[in-house]
Amino acid sequence: MPQKPTACLALADGTVFYGQGFGAAGEVVAELVFNTAMTGYQEIMTDPSYASQIVTFTFPHIGNTGVTEQDDEAADPVASGIVVKWDPTEPSNWRATAELVAWMEKRGRIGIGGIDTRRLTRAIRQQGSPHVVLAHDPQGDFDIAAMVARARDWQGLVGLDLAKEVSTRQSYRWDQGLWEWPGQFGSVPEQTPFRVVALDYGAKRNILRSLAQSGAEVTVLPATASAEEVMAHDPEGVFLSNGPGDPAATGEYAVPMIRDLLEKDLPIFGICLGHQMLALALGAKTIKMNHGHHGANHPVKDLESGKVEITSMNHGFAVDAQTLPEGVIETHVSLFDGSNCGLRMAEKPVFSVQYHPEASPGPQDSAYLFDRFAEAMRARRG
């Protein structure tokens, strides 16, 4: 006898997927995206850039390596929920300290298994990232009409500033380096470190680790910090982090601050939302993508060297390369769709990329960008 569904996913167009729920019980409304990474589901769920999004994993074996606190990119999961093909199984990995299902239940996140994720992914690609409601009820009682109505009424991410919600509320210092065998994190090199201020729009921990590993003494400030607050730390470089939501909305307060910093002739490095913030500050525009880029296998071409890098990406908005002003050079493009993936100023040590060079567990083709940032600060020291 078929098992009664205990979870369902209702799309704004009225399509409904039934499956088996796991993790926390309840209901949540969000934007639905798909991610093609074959590993790193814990890092994905704790990446602040996934705020107000539910992630469909195209790889079926989600949960097979369990979870460990060392792999959290933030203190708690930020993605609203997950959709998987097969229900998570008991983990088999020497680093696992807990099972994914128990971890999600404890952290208040909803999951649904037994879904045809290939069909769902095709729908997202063809129709764009839909607004959805995900519900988990152990009794299997669902008000489908109400769920569809809630999905239709949700405002979506356009015009939504989520950086404030995931950003730190107060400044702090970060000195932890990258993970090292057999299971600990490194630290800032003993040589005189570069003073870096990182603006937290939703910063992943591994970005901060990568900055520290490259020789930076990192001070993290809230997303709403002013240029005066940044300069009070006497930085030798400024980092603009990744984050969620509509860049134009976050830009209401971030862009004026970045423009003030551009006048200080400091090296500036941005990633993901930070890339978009920098582009807006330089006079470009951003656009909402059909279904975004979410995965760990995205090919990006460096237009200046001709090198192709395999990158990790997570963004639903992009910089419109056609709006880049004079003096700003497009440096990288996606080989999937030609969208902008990097820029730099012609006359200043200011650059940014749309993808994640700090990716953990990988790929690591682009980790050299942190060294490039350090070189820019070293050149400034003279």
N, C-alpha and C positions, 0 to 999 in steps of 0.2 A: 504494500500500500504506500503511495507517494507520501513523503513527509510534508506536513503542512508548512507553508512559508511563514517565516518569522520576521522577515524584513522585506521592504519593497522600496524601489527607486522610482519616483514619479517625475517625469519631464514636463516642462511647461506646455509642450504640444499635445499632452495627453497620453503619451506613451508610458507604459508602466512595466517595470521589470521586477519579478518576484524572486526571492532567494532566501538563504538562511542567514539570520543575523548573528553577529558576535560583537564582543566588546560591550560598550555601554548601551542601555536601552534608551529610547527617546526619539526625537525628531529634529532635523536640522535642514535649513535652506541654504543653498550655496550655488556657485558656478561649478559645473562638471568639466574636468579636463582629463586627459589620459597621459600617462608617463610610460615610456618605452624602456626604462632602465631595467637591467637584469638583476641588480642588487642595489642595496642602499635604501630599502623601504623605510627604515627607521629614520635615517637622515632626511628623507623626503617628508615624512610626516611631521618632523620637528623643524623643518625649514620655515621661518616666518613668512617667506614669500608666498606660501600656500594659504594664507589667511583667507577665509571665506570661500575656499575651494574644496571640492571633493575629488579625490584622485582615483581614476580607474587605472589599475596596473595591467599592462598588456602581458607581462611575464606572469605565468600562472603560479609559480612556487613562492608565494608571499607568506612569510612567517617561518620558513624552513631553517633560518639561522637564529631565530629567537631575537632577543633584544639585550642590549647592555648599555649601562649609563654612559659609557665612554663615547658612544655613537650619537648621543643627543646633540642636535645643533642649537637647541634652545632648552630652557628649563622644562617645558611641557610641549606636547604635540600642538601644532598650530593648524594643520589641515583639519577641516571639519569632519571628514570621514574618508573611508576607502571602499572601493569596489574591486572584488577579485573573482577569478574564475573558480578556483578551488578553495574550500575552507582551509584556513591555516592548520598545519599539522604540528605535531610535537617537534620542537627544534632539535637539530643535530649540529652543534658547533661548540668548540671548546671555549669560546668567549661568552656564550649565552649565559645570562644571569636570570632571565625570566622568559615566559612565553608571550608572544605578541598579543594573543587574545586577552590574557590577564592584564597586561600592560595597558591595553586600550580601555578595558573596563575601569581600571583604576584611574586613568587619566580622562575619562569621560568622552571617549571618541567612539563613533559608530562605524561598524563594518558590515558589509553584505557580501556573501559568497554564493557560488553556484550560478553566476551570471555569465551570459555569453558576451564576454568582453570584446571579442572581435566585432560582433554586430554593433555593440555600443560604441566602439572606437570609430567604426565606419560612419556612424551617425554623427559623431562629433566632428569628424573631418569634413563631412559633406554639408552639415547644417550650421557649424560653428558651436562653440562651447555653450550648452544650454543651461538655463536656470532649472534647478531640480530640488526636490525634497527627498531626503533619505530618512526612512523610519525603521526602527527596530522595536518590535513588540513580541516578547516571548509567547504571548497568547495568539498572535497572528491577527489582531484586530486593527484594520486600517480604514480610515475615511479617505478613499481615493479622490473623491471630488474636492474635498477640502485641501488635500495635498497638492493637487494640480493647480488649484486656485492660488494657493500660497506661493507656488513656484512662479506663476504668471505675474503675481503682484510684487515680487521681489525686485528691487531697483537695479540689482546687478553691480558690477565693479566700476562702470563708467561714472566718473565724477565722485568716486568714493576714496577718501583719504584713510588708508588703513595703517600707514606708517606710524602715526601717533599711537595707535592701539598696541602695536608690537614692540615699539621702541622702549629702551630703558627709561626709567623715570629720573634717574640721577647718574652723574658721571662716575666712572670707575676705571681702575687701571687693569690692564691685561698683560700677563707676562708668560703665559703658557704656550709652549711651542708645539710642533707637530708630534703625532703619535710615533713612538719608537718601539721596536722589538725589545723585550718580550711583552710589553703591555703598559708602558707609561708614556707620559707626555714630556717633551723636551722643554727648554727654557730659552730666554733671550740670550744670545751670545754675550760673553763677558766684555768684548770690545765695546767702546763707547757707542751706545745704541742711538739710533735716530729717533727724535721725538716726533711721534705721529699722533694726530688727533683723528679719530674715526667717528664719523657721523653715523649714528645707528638708526637706519630706516627699517631695520629688521635683520640685523647682521647675524650671519651664521658664525658659530664658534670657530669653525675651521678656517674662516677668513682671518679672524683675529690671530689664530695660531700661525697662519702662514705669514702674516705681517711680522709677528714676533720672531719667527724662525729666520726671516730675512734680515733681522737686525734692528727691529723697531721697538721702541718703548711706547706702548700703545695706551692712549687715554681715550676712552669711549664716552661720547657725549650724546644726549638725547637728540632726536630728529629736529626738534624745534630750537636747538641752540642757535644763538646769534653769532655773527662774525666776530664780535667783540669777545664773546665767551670762548670762541675757538682760539683767537689770538692771545688770550690771557694765559694760555698754556705754552706760548712761545714755540709753536710747532715748526719742524723743518719740512713737514709734509702733511697733507690732508687726504684722508681716505673717505670716499662716499660709498656706503654699503648698499647691498641688495635690499629688497623689501617688497611688500605687496601693494595692491591697489592701483588706482589711476595716477600716473606720474603728474598729470596736469593738476590734479587736486593737491597732491603733496607739494608741488611746485609753488603753490600760493605763498608758502612761507620759506621753502628751501631755496628757491631760485634767487631771491634777492640776497640771501646770505652767501650763496656760492658766487654771485657776481661781485660782492664785496671782497671775497677771498681771491678772486682772479686778479684783482688789482694789487695783491701782495706779492706776486711773482713767486709763489710757493709751488713746488711739485704737487700735483693733484692726480689721484688715481680713483676711478670709479668702476663699480661692478653692477651690472643688472639695473636695478632702479637707480643706483648711483650714476650709471652711464646715461640713463634717460634724464636725470636731474641736471647733469652737466650739459647735455645737449640743449635742454630747454634754457639753461642759463646763458648759453652761447647764441641763442636766437633761433634754434631749430624747433620742430614740432614733433609730437608723438601721436601714434595712431593705435587703435584697438585692432588686434589681429583676429583672424577668423577662429582659430583654435589654439593659437600660441605654439610655443616650443617647450616641450617638457620631456627630458630624457638625458641619457648619458652617452649618446652616440651621434651627436650632431656635428657634421663636418663644416668647418669654417675656414675660409681662405684668407690668409694675410696678403693683402693686395700689394704690399711693399716688398715682401720677400718671395712671394709666390708659394710659401709653405702652406700646407693644409693641416689643420689640427682637428682632432676629434675632441669634442667638448661636451661639458654638462650644461644644460640650459633649463631655465624655468622662468618663462615670462609670457604674458598675454598681451602686452603692449610693446611697441617697437618705435625706434626713432625713424622718422621719415627722412631718408637720405637726400631727397630732393630739396629739403628745406635747410640743409647745412649751409651756413653763411661762408663768405670768403674768409680764408685764413683758417678754416677748420677742414681737416682732411679725413675722408672716410678711409679707414685702415683695414677693416675686416668685413666680409659679407658671408651670409649663410649660403652653402652650396645646395641646400634644400629648396629655398625659395628666393634667394637673392636679397633678402632683407638685411638691413644694416646691423653689423655686429661689433663695430668698433670705430673710434675716432681719436684724433689728436689735434692739438693746436699747432700751427706751423711755427710759431715764434716763442712758445712757452712749453715747459715740461709738464704738460697737462694732457692726460689721455684716459680712455675708458673703454671697457668692453661689455658686450651684452651677455656674455656667457660667464661661467664660473670656473676660473683657473685654480681655485682652491679645492676642487671637487674631491670629496672623500666618500666612498672608496675609490673614485676615479671617474674619468681618465685624468692624467696629469700632464698632458701635452703642453698646457699653457701655464704651468707653474712658474716659468721664467719671468712672467710679468711682474711678480713681486720683487724679483731681483732688478728688473728694469726700474721700478719705483725707487728701490734703494740706491741704484746708480744715479738717478736724478737728484736725490738728496745728497749723495756723496759729491756730486759735481757742484752743487750749490755751496757746500762747505769749502770747496776749493783745495 
